[in-house]
């Protein structure tokens, strides 16, 4: 994961900070965190070479589906992190890896490593 550029999209300040610090410890370059759809969109606009994204679906009551759709269109790998059941998410996200909150930092790091490992 060393040197990979990851955007963290998470509205809980403490969890976003924990995620960011944990990813940095394993060598990732962390972009963000972004706490809103607008902030995430701005990061993706200014950082088009993002390697992957950890995406919370509910950002202060706003669904981050526009960001998920943008990532799918660009072919940027991402992980959905949510408290929602898979059945509650749009069918178009069925192939996207999902972590159910609450989730341990180690599980997120392992999921990101799988996401970014070819093949």
LINCORRA-V672737 format. One record per helix or strand of 2 or more residues. SS is the DSSP state (helix for helix, strand for strand). FROM is the first residue (numbers start at 0). LEN is the number of residues. If there is no record, write none. Layout:
SS:FROM:LEN
SS:FROM:LEN
//
This chain:
strand:4:5
helix:12:13
strand:28:6
helix:36:10
strand:51:5
strand:57:2
strand:61:2
helix:64:10
strand:76:6
helix:85:3
helix:90:3
strand:97:3
helix:104:12
//
